[in-house]
Amino acid sequence: MIVNLNHKHRSVLPAAIHFMLRSLAALLVFLGVTRQVFAQRQMEDLDRGLVAIDRGDGTVMVSWRLLADDPDDLAFHVYRRQEDGTWIRLTDSPLLDRTNFVDEDRDSPWPRFYQVRNVISGKETGETATVEVAKGQTHWVIPLQTLPGYTPNDASVGDLNGDGRYELVLKQEKRPRDNSQRGPTGQTLLEAYTFDGKFLWRINLGPNIREGAHYTPFLVYDFDGDGRAEVVCRTSDGTVDGTGQVIGSPSANHRNADGLVLTGPEYLTVFEGHTGKAVVSVPYVPPRGDVRAWGDDYGNRSDRFLTCVAYLDGRQPSVVMCRGYYTRTVLAAWNYRDGQLSLVWVFDSDTDPRENRKYRGQGNHNLSVADVNGDGRDEIIYGACVIGPDGQGLYSTELGHGDAMHVTDIDPHRPGLEIFSIHERPSHPFGANLRDAATGEIIWGLAARDVSRGLALDIDPRHPGLECWAVGPGLRGLFNCRGEQIANRAPASCNMGVWWDGDLLREVLDRTQIQKWIPEREACDVLFDAARYGCTWNNGSKANPTLCADIFGDWREEVIWRSADNRSLHIFTTPLPSEHRLVTLMHDPVYRLGIAWQNVGYNQPAHPGFYLGHGMTPPRRAKIVTPKALGQSPDRPQTD
């Protein structure tokens, strides 16, 4: 059953206020006063991200980044090195419409070496670092130093050493358990690797941080603007940093007879990204207090942790640590500056004002971050409610808890962003629904008794905007962004998505497969299966890869899977050319923050803060400033 509210809106605010807000948003868009015109955001100083792979037929795919601070008229020439060491230009004219190139010369000897050179006003102005590709190199493999009994799990990326390239921070688990399960767990490890396969450090969270998806979210981001990413997470007595130093008491054991950790200190710790050294630890906020005050006596509700990065002032990133979503909900914002953590604000659903009670029980197993109202500052989309950059509640729909949500410009014909979300055992007819991100206005909804998964991707070029589908009793088919059913069947998976082939549609990512939706047949074709390379997926039925992100190359996404024997990670980039030119997604604020929270709880795909899909108009570039521009980036060779 569909409940469409385009004319009769169920709302958390009076209809008149909705009309005023939407009219103001439309006026701002018309005037060009969007979120990008506010203060420049401090973001990563990335290099060109040049990569090359063997496409399997003797041809080579070369791909590189376009950056948010590149000139609009920047073009590129592609070069290949010859056997005598000289460089031959492969492009007849500078490439201005794309950031990838296929070298179709099958007779050139292996290995092959490539460079990309910037062209401005017809003149070459520099060159990238040289990239090498060997015959048969269709992807990259990172050998892991996995300890006995451990399994690689989720990962994140950040520029740990300030060289303009990403490094990987990987979570390793031994015996994780859900919060609802008693029994001892293992000790979670965080390990750092370069994409060249070099092992950097290992952090052991120790015996007093229980192991599992809801206990151990971590952030990798440059919070202090020095050009190098930090690693931030919850720690306790016995946590060992990347240099072997112990946080708190090395002998403390706060586990009870059931293996639960319901007492003892908790800390918020910032680690140096390039060494794993603990820089500063402070008492974790929000504290657990009496676990029974959260709704049970075994920590299932008190120990539900989420975390994210948000630009609360519109300029610099802050850490947001969260606790609870089934009942009491608490968020705490921190700034990390000059080697110190400072508490900015705390939002608590169970404290004054009384209005905060509406925010109880509204959280998901995940969260998102975006500037939903266009004032240049980020809000935290905490499931069915939104917390503002000042630590005050923006609105609560009171629709309750859910397992998944997606925040982006789902309907490009409406001003601003939308949220597609689902709910468990709802007491309302909106088991799956689309709402206005700024106001909470419910645009349309689907009635269902219990919705377990839901996804929003642009997979059908015949309909503008993103298509939506969900899994639950009574739900069937595929819906367009206006809530109209457009197919009797939908993709079987509701887990992840990836931009992989050459068009602007997104592909379905599930287990080890990348699948293309074929609207005419209402079915998916498999484009790629990493199982051919001995890979497998993470987190059971969630079936996600280790990471899906725009790590290097052009704007499309790379996918990282672990090997079935847990000894390596396999990184795949698309071998397919694309005629579309977009700025790297990692320089879009909403998408970049989505990669930072992708490992949190039930993994969700990152979305950009603009409509990226069939028939899209060119998006405005984010206004960013890099540590290099501020003179704060570590010294490193600049070749581009």
C-alpha positions in Angstrom: 0.0 0.0 0.0 1.3 3.4 -0.9 0.5 6.5 1.1 1.3 9.5 -1.1 1.4 12.8 0.6 2.2 15.2 -2.2 -1.0 17.1 -1.6 -1.9 16.1 2.0 1.4 16.2 3.9 1.9 14.5 7.2 4.3 16.9 8.9 6.1 17.7 12.1 5.7 21.4 11.4 2.7 23.5 10.4 2.0 23.5 6.7 2.5 27.2 6.5 6.0 26.9 7.8 6.7 24.1 5.3 5.6 26.3 2.5 7.8 29.2 3.7 10.8 27.0 4.0 10.4 25.3 0.6 9.8 28.7 -1.0 12.9 30.1 0.6 15.0 27.1 -0.5 13.7 27.5 -4.1 14.6 31.2 -4.0 18.1 30.5 -2.7 18.6 28.0 -5.5 17.3 30.5 -8.1 19.7 33.1 -6.8 22.6 30.7 -6.7 22.8 31.0 -2.9 23.5 27.4 -2.1 25.5 25.8 0.6 28.7 26.1 -1.4 28.8 29.9 -1.1 29.4 29.8 2.6 32.8 29.4 4.3 35.2 27.2 2.5 35.5 23.8 4.0 38.9 22.5 5.0 39.3 19.2 3.1 42.1 16.9 1.9 44.9 18.0 -0.4 44.7 15.1 -2.8 47.0 14.3 -5.7 45.8 13.3 -9.1 45.2 9.7 -8.0 46.6 8.3 -11.3 46.0 4.6 -11.8 46.4 2.1 -14.7 45.2 -1.4 -15.1 45.3 -4.2 -17.7 41.8 -4.6 -19.1 42.5 -8.2 -19.9 42.8 -7.8 -23.7 46.1 -6.1 -24.0 44.6 -2.6 -23.6 45.2 -0.4 -20.6 42.7 1.8 -18.7 44.3 5.0 -17.4 42.2 7.1 -14.9 42.8 10.1 -12.7 41.1 12.6 -10.4 39.6 16.0 -11.1 39.8 18.1 -8.0 37.3 20.6 -6.6 39.9 23.4 -6.7 41.0 22.7 -10.3 40.2 25.3 -12.9 37.0 24.6 -14.9 39.0 24.7 -18.2 41.7 22.3 -17.0 42.4 19.6 -19.6 44.8 16.7 -19.7 47.2 14.9 -22.0 48.1 11.2 -21.4 51.7 10.0 -22.0 53.3 6.5 -22.2 57.0 5.9 -21.7 58.8 4.1 -24.6 61.5 1.5 -24.3 64.2 4.2 -24.8 62.9 6.2 -21.9 61.3 8.9 -23.9 57.6 9.8 -23.5 55.1 9.6 -26.3 51.8 11.5 -26.1 48.7 9.3 -26.7 46.1 12.0 -26.8 45.6 13.9 -30.1 44.1 16.9 -28.3 43.7 17.7 -24.6 41.0 15.8 -22.8 38.4 18.2 -21.4 35.3 16.0 -21.3 36.6 13.0 -19.2 39.2 11.9 -16.8 40.0 8.4 -18.2 41.7 7.1 -21.3 42.0 3.7 -22.9 45.4 2.9 -24.4 44.4 0.6 -27.3 48.0 -0.2 -28.4 48.1 -4.0 -27.7 51.7 -4.3 -29.0 53.4 -2.1 -26.6 55.8 -4.0 -24.3 55.1 -4.7 -20.6 55.4 -3.3 -18.1 53.9 0.0 -19.2 54.4 3.4 -17.6 52.0 6.4 -17.8 51.8 10.0 -16.9 49.0 12.6 -17.1 49.9 16.2 -17.7 47.8 19.3 -17.0 46.9 21.5 -19.9 45.7 25.1 -19.3 45.0 27.5 -22.2 46.7 25.0 -24.5 49.9 24.8 -22.5 51.1 21.9 -20.4 51.8 23.0 -16.8 52.9 19.8 -15.0 52.9 16.1 -14.8 51.7 13.5 -12.4 53.8 10.9 -10.8 54.5 7.9 -13.0 52.3 4.9 -12.7 53.3 1.4 -13.7 51.1 -1.5 -14.9 52.2 -5.0 -15.4 50.7 -7.5 -17.9 47.8 -9.2 -16.2 47.5 -6.6 -13.4 43.7 -6.2 -13.4 43.6 -5.1 -9.7 45.7 -4.7 -6.6 46.4 -7.0 -3.7 47.4 -5.8 -0.2 49.0 -8.6 1.8 47.7 -8.5 5.4 49.4 -9.3 8.7 46.3 -11.0 10.1 46.8 -12.5 13.5 45.6 -16.1 14.1 41.9 -16.3 14.6 41.2 -12.9 13.2 39.0 -11.9 10.2 39.4 -8.6 8.3 36.2 -6.6 8.5 35.3 -3.0 7.6 37.8 -0.3 6.6 38.2 3.4 6.0 40.6 5.7 4.2 42.5 8.9 5.0 45.7 10.6 4.0 47.7 9.4 7.1 51.1 10.9 6.2 50.2 14.0 4.1 51.5 12.8 0.8 48.2 13.4 -1.1 47.4 9.7 -1.3 45.0 7.6 0.8 46.1 4.9 3.2 43.8 2.3 4.7 42.7 1.7 8.3 41.2 -1.8 8.7 39.3 -3.3 11.5 40.1 -6.9 12.4 37.8 -9.0 14.5 38.2 -12.3 16.3 34.9 -13.2 18.1 32.4 -10.3 17.6 28.9 -10.5 19.1 25.8 -8.5 18.8 24.8 -6.4 21.8 21.9 -8.7 22.5 24.2 -11.7 22.9 26.0 -12.6 26.1 29.4 -14.3 26.2 33.0 -13.2 25.8 34.3 -11.5 22.7 37.7 -11.1 21.2 39.8 -7.9 21.2 39.3 -5.6 18.2 42.3 -4.5 16.2 42.8 -1.5 14.0 45.6 -1.8 11.4 47.0 0.7 8.9 48.3 -0.2 5.5 49.5 1.7 2.4 47.9 0.8 -0.9 51.4 -0.4 -1.9 51.0 -3.1 0.8 53.2 -1.7 3.6 52.0 -2.4 7.1 52.2 0.8 9.3 50.9 0.0 12.8 48.3 -1.9 14.9 46.1 -0.7 17.7 44.5 -3.2 20.1 41.4 -1.9 21.7 41.9 -4.4 24.5 39.6 -6.6 26.6 37.4 -3.8 27.9 36.0 -2.7 24.6 33.5 -5.4 23.7 33.8 -6.6 20.1 31.1 -6.2 17.5 29.6 -3.9 14.9 27.7 -1.7 17.4 30.6 -1.3 19.8 33.6 -0.3 17.7 32.9 2.4 15.1 36.0 4.5 14.2 36.8 7.6 12.3 39.7 8.4 9.9 39.8 12.1 9.1 42.1 15.2 9.3 40.4 17.0 12.2 43.1 19.5 13.1 44.0 20.6 9.5 47.6 19.7 9.5 47.3 17.6 6.3 47.4 14.3 8.0 44.4 12.2 9.1 43.9 11.1 12.7 42.1 8.0 13.9 39.4 8.5 16.6 37.5 5.9 18.5 36.3 4.8 22.0 38.9 3.1 24.2 39.3 1.8 27.7 41.8 0.4 30.2 44.1 -1.9 28.3 43.9 -0.3 24.9 47.4 -0.5 23.3 48.3 2.1 20.8 50.4 1.7 17.6 53.6 2.3 19.5 53.0 -0.2 22.2 51.8 2.3 24.9 48.9 1.3 27.1 46.0 3.6 27.8 44.7 3.5 31.4 45.4 0.4 33.6 47.1 -2.4 31.6 45.8 -5.1 34.0 42.2 -4.0 34.5 39.5 -6.4 33.5 35.9 -5.0 33.6 34.2 -7.9 32.0 31.6 -9.7 34.1 30.7 -13.4 34.2 28.7 -13.0 31.0 31.5 -11.3 29.1 29.7 -8.0 29.3 31.4 -4.7 30.0 29.0 -2.6 32.1 31.5 -0.8 34.4 34.9 0.8 34.2 36.2 3.9 32.5 35.6 4.7 28.8 37.7 7.2 26.9 37.6 9.1 23.6 41.1 8.8 22.1 42.8 10.5 19.2 45.6 8.6 17.5 48.2 9.9 15.1 47.3 8.5 11.7 50.9 8.0 10.5 52.2 6.2 13.7 49.1 5.0 15.6 50.3 6.8 18.7 47.7 7.9 21.2 47.9 11.7 21.3 45.1 12.5 23.8 42.4 10.6 25.7 39.5 12.2 27.6 36.5 10.6 29.4 34.0 9.4 26.9 30.9 11.5 26.6 28.2 10.4 26.8 29.0 8.1 29.7 27.0 4.9 30.3 26.1 5.7 33.9 23.5 3.2 35.2 22.9 0.9 32.3 19.3 0.2 33.6 18.5 3.9 32.9 18.8 3.1 29.2 16.1 0.4 29.3 17.7 -3.0 30.2 20.3 -4.4 32.6 22.8 -5.9 30.1 23.9 -3.0 28.0 22.0 -3.8 24.8 20.5 -0.3 24.8 23.3 1.7 26.5 26.1 0.3 24.4 24.7 1.2 20.9 27.4 3.5 19.6 27.4 5.7 16.4 29.9 8.3 15.3 30.5 10.7 12.5 32.4 13.7 11.2 30.4 17.0 10.8 31.4 20.6 9.8 29.4 22.2 12.6 30.8 25.7 11.9 30.9 25.2 8.1 34.7 25.4 8.0 36.5 22.8 10.1 35.5 19.2 10.9 34.3 18.1 14.4 34.0 14.6 16.0 30.5 13.6 17.0 30.2 10.6 19.3 26.8 9.1 20.0 25.2 6.6 22.4 21.8 5.0 22.3 19.0 5.0 19.8 16.3 2.5 21.0 15.5 4.7 24.0 17.6 7.5 25.4 19.7 9.2 22.7 22.8 11.3 23.4 25.2 13.0 21.0 28.4 14.8 21.9 30.4 17.1 19.6 34.2 17.5 20.0 36.8 19.6 18.4 40.4 18.4 18.0 42.7 21.4 17.7 46.4 21.8 18.7 46.6 18.3 20.2 43.7 18.7 22.5 40.0 17.7 22.6 37.4 20.2 23.6 33.7 19.4 24.2 31.5 21.7 22.0 28.0 20.5 23.0 25.9 17.6 24.2 22.4 16.7 23.0 20.5 14.5 25.4 16.9 13.3 24.7 16.3 12.8 28.4 17.2 16.3 29.6 15.5 19.6 29.3 14.0 21.1 27.3 11.0 18.8 27.4 10.9 19.0 23.6 13.9 16.7 23.6 11.7 13.7 24.6 10.5 13.5 21.0 14.0 12.4 20.0 13.9 9.2 22.2 14.0 6.0 20.2 14.4 7.6 16.8 17.9 6.5 15.9 19.0 3.9 13.3 21.9 1.4 13.2 23.5 4.1 11.1 23.5 7.8 10.6 24.3 10.4 8.0 25.6 14.0 7.8 24.6 16.8 5.5 23.8 20.5 5.4 20.1 20.0 5.0 18.9 23.6 5.3 21.6 25.3 3.2 23.1 27.5 5.9 26.6 26.1 5.3 26.7 24.1 8.5 26.1 20.3 8.9 23.2 18.6 10.6 23.3 15.0 11.9 20.6 12.9 10.4 20.0 10.5 13.3 17.5 8.1 11.8 14.0 9.6 12.1 15.3 12.8 13.7 17.8 15.5 12.9 20.2 17.3 15.3 21.4 20.8 14.3 25.0 22.1 14.3 24.3 23.9 17.6 23.4 20.7 19.4 19.7 21.5 19.4 17.1 19.3 17.9 16.0 20.5 14.4 13.0 18.1 14.2 11.8 14.6 15.1 9.3 12.8 12.8 8.7 10.3 15.7 8.5 7.5 13.1 10.9 5.4 15.2 13.9 3.2 14.7 15.0 1.7 11.4 17.9 -0.2 9.9 18.7 1.9 6.8 18.4 5.4 5.3 19.7 7.3 2.3 20.3 11.1 2.2 20.9 12.9 -1.1 19.0 14.8 -3.8 16.7 11.8 -4.5 14.1 13.9 -6.3 15.9 16.5 -8.5 12.7 18.3 -9.2 12.3 19.3 -5.5 14.5 21.9 -3.9 17.0 20.6 -1.4 17.8 17.0 -0.2 15.5 14.1 0.6 15.8 11.1 2.9 14.5 7.6 2.1 14.2 5.6 5.3 12.6 2.4 6.6 11.3 1.4 10.1 11.0 -1.7 12.2 7.5 -2.6 13.5 6.0 0.8 12.8 2.8 1.9 14.4 2.1 4.2 11.4 1.6 3.7 7.7 5.1 4.8 6.7 7.2 1.7 7.0 9.2 3.0 4.1 9.1 6.7 3.2 10.6 9.7 1.6 10.8 12.9 3.6 12.2 16.4 3.1 15.6 16.5 4.8 15.2 20.1 6.0 11.8 20.0 7.5 10.8 16.3 8.1 7.8 16.6 5.8 6.7 13.2 4.7 6.4 13.2 0.9 5.2 9.7 0.4 5.2 6.4 2.3 4.6 2.7 1.9 2.7 0.8 4.6 4.4 -2.3 5.9 4.5 -4.2 9.2 8.2 -4.5 9.5 10.8 -3.3 7.0 14.3 -4.8 7.3 16.2 -3.2 4.4 15.8 -0.4 1.9 17.9 1.2 -0.8 17.7 4.3 -3.0 19.8 4.3 -6.2 19.3 5.7 -9.7 19.0 2.5 -11.7 16.3 3.2 -14.3 17.1 5.9 -16.9 13.4 6.2 -17.9 12.5 7.9 -14.6 14.2 11.0 -13.2 15.7 10.8 -9.7 16.6 7.8 -7.6 14.5 4.6 -7.5 13.6 3.3 -4.1 12.8 -0.2 -2.9 12.6 -2.1 0.4 12.2 -5.5 1.9 9.3 -6.2 4.3 5.9 -8.0 4.6 3.6 -6.6 2.0 6.2 -4.6 0.1 6.7 -5.5 -3.6 8.2 -3.7 -6.6 10.3 -0.7 -7.5 9.2 2.9 -6.9 10.4 6.1 -8.5 11.3 9.2 -6.5 7.7 10.4 -6.5 6.5 7.1 -4.9 4.9 5.7 -8.1 5.4 2.0 -8.6 7.3 1.5 -11.9 8.1 -2.2 -11.8 6.5 -5.3 -10.2 10.0 -6.5 -9.2 13.0 -4.8 -7.7 16.6 -5.9 -7.3 16.9 -8.8 -4.9 19.5 -6.9 -2.8 19.0 -3.9 -0.7 22.5 -3.7 0.7 24.9 -1.4 -1.2 25.5 0.5 -4.5 28.5 1.4 -6.6 29.2 3.6 -9.6 31.1 1.2 -11.9 30.3 1.3 -15.6 30.5 4.3 -17.9 27.0 5.8 -17.5 25.6 7.9 -14.6 23.3 5.1 -13.3 24.4 3.3 -10.2 25.0 -0.4 -10.0 23.7 -2.8 -7.2 26.5 -4.1 -5.0 25.8 -7.3 -3.0 28.1 -9.9 -1.6 30.9 -10.1 -4.2 28.8 -9.1 -7.2 28.3 -5.8 -9.1 24.9 -6.0 -10.8 23.2 -3.9 -13.5 19.5 -3.4 -13.3 17.8 -4.0 -16.7 14.5 -2.2 -16.5 12.9 -4.0 -19.5 13.4 -7.4 -17.9 13.0 -6.3 -14.3 16.1 -8.2 -13.5 19.9 -7.7 -12.9 22.8 -8.8 -15.0 26.1 -9.5 -13.2 28.8 -7.2 -14.5 31.6 -8.4 -12.2 32.1 -11.0 -9.5 35.1 -10.8 -7.2 34.5 -14.4 -6.1 36.5 -15.3 -9.2 39.5 -13.9 -7.4 38.9 -15.7 -4.1 37.1 -12.8 -2.4 34.3 -12.8 0.1 32.1 -10.3 1.9 31.6 -9.0 5.5 28.9 -8.9 8.1 26.6 -11.8 7.2 23.4 -10.9 5.6 24.5 -7.2 5.3 26.9 -8.7 2.7 29.0 -5.5 2.3 32.6 -5.3 1.0 35.4 -4.0 3.2 35.0 -0.6 1.6 33.3 1.0 -1.4 34.6 4.5 -2.1 36.1 6.8 -4.7 39.7 6.1 -3.6 41.6 7.0 -6.7 41.1 7.4 -10.5 38.1 9.2 -11.8 34.8 9.9 -10.0 33.7 6.3 -10.0 34.1 4.0 -7.0 36.6 1.3 -6.1 35.6 -1.8 -4.2 37.7 -3.6 -1.6 36.9 -7.2 -0.6 38.9 -9.4 1.7 40.2 -12.8 0.5 38.4 -15.9 1.8 41.5 -17.0 3.6 41.8 -13.6 5.4 45.3 -13.0 4.2 44.8 -10.1 1.8 42.6 -7.4 0.5 41.8 -7.1 -3.2 41.1 -3.6 -4.6 39.2 -3.4 -7.8 38.7 -0.3 -10.1 36.5 -0.2 -13.1 38.1 -1.1 -16.5 35.3 0.6 -18.4 35.7 4.1 -19.9 33.3 6.9 -19.2 32.5 10.0 -21.2 31.4 11.9 -18.1 33.7 14.3 -16.3 33.0 14.9 -12.6 35.0 16.1 -9.6 36.3 13.3 -7.4 33.4 12.4 -5.1 35.9 12.7 -2.2 35.8 16.4 -2.7 32.0 16.5 -2.2 31.4 17.1 1.5 28.3 14.9 1.9 30.0 11.9 0.1 33.3 12.3 1.9 31.6 12.3 5.3 29.6 9.3 4.1 32.9 7.4 3.6 33.9 8.4 7.1 30.8 6.8 8.6 30.4 3.9 6.2 31.9 1.5 8.8 29.4 2.6 11.5 26.8 0.0 12.5 25.0 -1.4 9.5 27.0 -0.2 6.5 25.3 2.0 4.0 26.5 3.4 0.7 27.8 7.0 0.6 25.8 9.5 -1.5 26.8 12.9 -2.7 25.1 16.1 -1.8 23.7 16.6 -5.3 21.7 14.5 -7.8 24.1 12.2 -9.5 22.2 10.2 -12.1 20.8 10.0 -15.6 19.9 13.4 -17.0 21.7 15.3 -14.2 22.8 18.9 -14.7 26.4 19.7 -13.8 26.6 20.2 -10.0 28.2 23.3 -8.4 31.6 22.5 -7.1 32.1 22.5 -3.4 34.1 25.5 -2.1 37.0 23.9 -0.3 40.4 24.9 1.1 43.2 22.5 1.6 46.0 22.4 4.2 48.4 23.1 1.4 46.6 26.3 0.5 46.7 27.3 4.2 50.4 26.5 4.4 49.8 23.8 6.9 50.3 20.7 4.8 53.5 18.5 5.5 56.2 19.0 2.9 55.8 16.6 0.0 56.8 16.6 -3.6 54.3 18.4 -5.8 54.2 17.0 -9.3 50.7 18.2 -10.3 
